Amino acid sequence: MIGESLATALKGLSESSWVIGGSYPAAVERLRRLCTRAGVPYRGHHALRHYAGTRLTQEGASLDDVARHLGHSALETARIYAKWSDEELRRRMAGW
């Protein structure tokens, strides 16, 4: 699933219609160029994927939503991102 702001940003690029597809080396090179143009440090596609799961969790998405977005077949696989939301849990419980 692609968010509205990402879809808008991708439409403005002069890249081919295949942003990530094609051979693995070609996809890595396109992703590297896109990150450079966006001012985002390229740390590999897995790091960007991990960031998406972490951000969704921090913003309050359910683990089911995170798992579906990342294509995990098991909910437990998405649980790894829950550890990154500990700060949110501390904030919510501060007034208890």
Secondary structure as the mmCIF struct_conf table of DSSP 4:
data_model
#
loop_
_struct_conf.conf_type_id
_struct_conf.id
_struct_conf.beg_label_comp_id
_struct_conf.beg_label_asym_id
_struct_conf.beg_label_seq_id
_struct_conf.end_label_comp_id
_struct_conf.end_label_asym_id
_struct_conf.end_label_seq_id
HELX_RH_AL_P HELX_RH_AL_P1 GLU A 4 LYS A 11
TURN_TY1_P TURN_TY1_P1 GLY A 12 GLY A 12
BEND BEND1 LEU A 13 LEU A 13
BEND BEND2 GLU A 15 GLU A 15
BEND BEND3 SER A 17 SER A 17
BEND BEND4 VAL A 19 ILE A 20
BEND BEND5 GLY A 22 SER A 23
HELX_RH_AL_P HELX_RH_AL_P2 TYR A 24 ALA A 38
TURN_TY1_P TURN_TY1_P2 GLY A 39 GLY A 39
HELX_RH_AL_P HELX_RH_AL_P3 HIS A 45 GLN A 58
TURN_TY1_P TURN_TY1_P3 GLU A 59 GLY A 60
HELX_RH_AL_P HELX_RH_AL_P4 LEU A 63 LEU A 70
TURN_TY1_P TURN_TY1_P4 GLY A 71 GLY A 71
BEND BEND6 SER A 73 ALA A 74
HELX_RH_AL_P HELX_RH_AL_P5 LEU A 75 ALA A 78
HELX_RH_3T_P HELX_RH_3T_P1 ARG A 79 SER A 85
HELX_RH_AL_P HELX_RH_AL_P6 ASP A 86 MET A 93
TURN_TY1_P TURN_TY1_P5 ALA A 94 GLY A 95
#
